[in-house]
Amino acid sequence: MSEIARHTQVTASADQAFAYLSDISNHSEWAEQKLEVTRVDSGPVTVGSKWETVGHLFGKQPATVTIKELVPNQEITYESDGPVGFFRHSFHMEPSQGESMMLTKTVDFVDVRSLPLKLLGPVVRSYLAPRGLEGDLKRIKAKLEGA
């Protein structure tokens, strides 16, 4: 599978979005399924910051999430590594007019380890992952816009 991306216009500043999205602890607020998130280290979020997560889709799905790239108010890249697979996620923030910006979320299925996910690859790529990204962006937009 390859990278899948979706985007939405958000009425929020890039610095507001960057602060919210770079703290993976906030992920449980906008994830579609129940997600437990625990910060492994402390201090400011920097490249190398880590979290342990447990998703609850088809049973418990543990993973380690690591920040790989932070470009203030522009780009956040993090990787999730667990028994299901190794995935790279990113957010790109592009300012628009006023306090508005285009927010793009991508996911790259780098190494799928789960047999069911491998078998469902075409369905995941063409339907489930794009739908999931759109749902994530909708919930993130609501959080950032204070709805």
C-alpha positions in Angstrom: 0.0 0.0 0.0 1.1 3.6 -0.5 0.5 7.0 1.0 -3.1 8.2 1.2 -3.9 11.9 1.8 -7.0 14.0 2.5 -7.3 17.7 3.4 -9.8 20.2 4.8 -10.0 24.0 5.3 -9.8 24.9 9.0 -10.5 28.2 10.6 -7.6 28.2 13.0 -4.1 29.4 12.9 -1.2 27.1 11.9 0.4 27.6 15.3 -2.8 26.5 17.1 -3.0 23.4 14.9 0.7 22.6 15.3 0.5 22.8 19.1 -2.6 20.6 19.3 -1.5 18.0 16.7 2.1 17.6 17.7 1.0 16.5 21.2 0.1 12.9 20.4 -1.7 12.8 23.8 -4.5 14.7 22.1 -4.9 12.0 19.5 -7.5 10.2 21.7 -9.8 13.3 21.4 -10.1 12.9 17.6 -9.5 9.2 17.0 -12.5 7.3 15.6 -12.1 4.3 17.9 -11.2 4.3 21.6 -7.5 5.0 22.0 -5.4 5.0 25.1 -2.3 7.3 24.9 0.5 7.5 27.4 3.6 9.7 27.1 6.8 7.8 27.6 9.1 10.7 28.1 8.5 14.2 29.5 9.3 17.8 28.6 8.5 19.7 25.4 7.5 17.7 22.3 10.5 17.3 20.1 11.8 15.0 17.4 12.2 11.6 19.2 9.3 12.2 21.7 7.5 8.9 22.3 4.0 7.7 23.4 2.6 4.2 24.0 -0.8 3.7 22.5 -3.5 1.0 22.7 -6.2 1.1 20.0 -9.3 -0.9 20.5 -10.3 -1.9 16.9 -10.7 -5.7 16.6 -9.2 -6.2 20.1 -6.3 -4.4 21.7 -3.7 -3.0 19.3 -0.6 -1.7 21.1 1.9 0.5 19.3 4.8 2.9 20.0 4.4 6.4 18.4 7.5 8.5 17.8 7.8 12.0 16.4 10.1 11.9 13.4 9.8 15.5 12.0 8.6 18.8 13.4 8.6 22.0 11.3 6.8 24.6 13.4 3.4 25.6 12.0 4.1 23.6 8.8 4.7 19.9 9.2 4.4 17.1 11.8 5.4 13.5 11.0 5.1 10.6 13.4 5.5 6.9 13.1 3.5 4.1 14.7 5.1 0.7 15.2 3.3 -2.3 16.6 2.2 -5.9 15.8 -0.3 -4.7 13.2 2.4 -2.8 11.3 4.6 0.2 10.8 2.8 3.3 9.6 3.9 6.9 8.9 1.5 9.7 9.5 1.9 13.4 8.8 0.1 16.7 9.0 0.8 19.5 6.7 -0.5 23.0 7.5 -0.6 25.6 4.8 -1.9 29.1 5.8 -4.7 30.6 3.7 -6.6 33.8 4.2 -6.8 35.3 7.7 -6.9 32.8 10.5 -7.6 30.0 8.0 -5.4 27.2 6.7 -5.5 24.0 4.6 -4.8 21.0 6.8 -3.6 17.8 5.1 -3.4 14.5 6.8 -1.5 11.5 5.3 -0.9 7.9 6.2 1.7 5.6 4.6 1.4 1.9 5.2 5.1 1.2 5.3 5.1 -2.4 6.7 1.8 -4.2 7.2 2.2 -7.2 9.5 -1.4 -8.1 10.1 -2.6 -10.8 7.8 -6.3 -9.6 7.8 -5.0 -6.1 6.9 -2.8 -7.5 4.1 -5.8 -9.5 2.7 -8.1 -6.4 2.9 -5.4 -4.2 1.3 -7.4 -3.0 -1.7 -10.5 -2.3 0.4 -8.4 -0.5 3.0 -6.6 1.6 0.4 -9.6 2.6 -1.7 -12.3 3.0 1.0 -11.4 2.5 4.6 -8.3 4.6 5.0 -9.6 7.6 3.0 -12.8 7.5 4.9 -10.8 7.3 8.2 -8.6 10.3 7.2 -11.7 12.3 6.3 -13.3 11.4 9.7 -10.1 12.4 11.6 -10.0 15.7 9.8 -13.6 16.4 10.5 -13.1 15.8 14.3 -9.8 17.7 14.3 -11.5 20.6 12.5 -14.3 20.6 15.2 -11.7 20.6 18.0 -9.6 23.4 16.5 -12.7 25.6 15.7 -14.1 25.0 19.2 -17.3 23.2 18.1 
